[in-house]
Amino acid sequence: MQAWYLNENPYPFVPQEVLDRADSVRGSLPNKYCDPKIAADLFEEALDEYLLCDDIGINVVSNEHHAGINCLFGASPLILGILARQTRNVRILSLGTLITVRQDPVRVAEEYATADVICRGRLEIGFVKSGGTEMASGNMNPVGNIERFWEAIDLILKTLSHQDGPFSWEGKHYTHRHVNIWPRPWQQPYPPLWTATGDPETSAELGRRGMVNVLVFRGPEETKRAWTAYRKARAEAALPEPGPDRFGYAAFVYTGETDEEGMRIGSKLLWFLNTGLKSAPQYSKFLPGQISPQLAPGLYRSGGGALRPAAALVGITAEQAIARGLMFAGNPDTVVRQIREFQAKAGNFEHLVLASRSGFMTHDEATRGLKLFAREVLPRLSS
Amino acid sequence: MTERLTVRDIDLDVLRCGAGRPLLLLHGFDPVPSHAPFLERLGAHAEVVAPSHPGFGRSSRPDAIDSVYDLVRVYLDVLDRWPAERVAVLGLSFGGWLAAELASISSSRIERLVLVDAVGIKVSPPDTPDIYDVFNRSPHDVHRRRWHDPDRWKPDFDAMADEELIAHHRNRESLCRYAWHPYMHNPKLRPWLGRIDVPTLVLWGASDGIVSPDYGRAYSAAIPGSRFELIEGAGHHPELEQPELFVDRVVAFLKE
């Protein structure tokens, strides 16, 4: 098994009364609440954690969100540039640049190719569909997002792999008449590709394309459903059966010396759900284009449902998160057992993404948990 | 009262009522409710034809129809096929934008133009929005800004049938598809309003919090010879909040 460390680099130091008063902690919270000196310390800590991972054999993940307390990494390629130079050993996954809120996918491809060259071929490229507050902060139409997503991917892949001088792209959403990036990527025809989704229809398309399908905080049932759609689509297209290296799962993970410590510190990760997800209805359930209008009645009536699967989890306890396969926490034996149980339910997978620092967890706590995971858990999962 | 109208490959749902001079009614955020009192009053003076835009109400929307550019051409087609030589065009809110685009392209089939709390142009400096953001702002604030008497018009989603809620969501999705960016306007339209050469009335709800009366005055100032009038006691939807005053003003203008 391959482990991948993800720290979204949240900014939890906003007074609670401000967060309680705000209708959204993403998208519209004024940035006067973000002290750049504290932010600088957080960046330093997060990058140090990534460098630790480079030493102990845990791959690293860079992600991207905008305008909120949940994530200070506003541009994945910028962070990739740092990781590409400062790490020397592990693989680097961008999961990912929010391609549907970027005006020009060609620039994203150029930035990815550059990072891949700097790190001499250690880059992996992940795509995420985006949505929610990102549509407002990215000024992009939420309607038609999925169409833009696939067209952007097609353009990025052609840009990365085309080597014979300028080509022209005149699509529905993107036009660029003179595409010719320098450098081209180190890896040929391009770095390995991932997409984060739990939507079976999207998973089926990933299957046809052979991309890694990673699910984020979805639990074993939804994960199995997505991977079944992936396998089925490949079988229907007469493509070879996928190996476990085509599947990944992202969970909250914390390894302590004891079960008590693992649970106590690991439960701090749930800040991501309990505080970091608060989002106003216009950015979430009432955001146009996210669901078929046929499903609308449930949204509008009293007690109407949440749109993002994770949003339904607000208020969850550590015990519940573990029972639902969203979190693996405890002493090393316990963490190994929980992950094995998840695999038994969802199916075998090669990539485990460790969401192992969030909220008020300290740098020191995160560091200890990662070291213990690398020493006591990872070797047993790999054997 | 409803019928179907086929424009190329688009199947439009059309509300038709009344008799008299022909009037094309272009709706705003939602199709005109068939039971709206202003329709009946207006129908005493005009033959009102009110299509639901593609993707709204029960009108279809082929994939290729996804911009205001497309909608304007749909309605150019509607006007071209109209049996009457010339038609009055009345546009509400988002439909006012469409009406202004149509009239600035060609008024050969347009007899008179009425713009009601219309969106569509840019007036203020870049860092001053002219049109309240109905997508990025809270539904509560948007509602309060739409109505002079918001409590009276508060939607009761629990009491609405599935079909109504589905239509509501689809209307909003379609509006977003057409008007997200640039938000609710065409940066190029304002200077071309000078081409409009038919009598024009710009009607505005005095309490409109989506587009202010000053925005309406600027709209009117850009259309040669047009007249600006306020309707008291109405927000963004004077046709619904003040149907009598609204119809009186429109009919007086049509009869001039």
Interface residues (C-beta under 8 A of the other chain):
Chain A: D23 A136 N139 M140 N141 P142 V143 G144 A280 P281 Q282 Y283 F286 L287 P288 G289 P293 Q294 A296 P297 L299 Y300 R301 S302
Chain B: D66 F135 N136 R137 S138 P139 F157 D158 M160 D162 L165 I166 A167 H168 H169 R170 R172 E173 L175 C176 R177 W180 H181
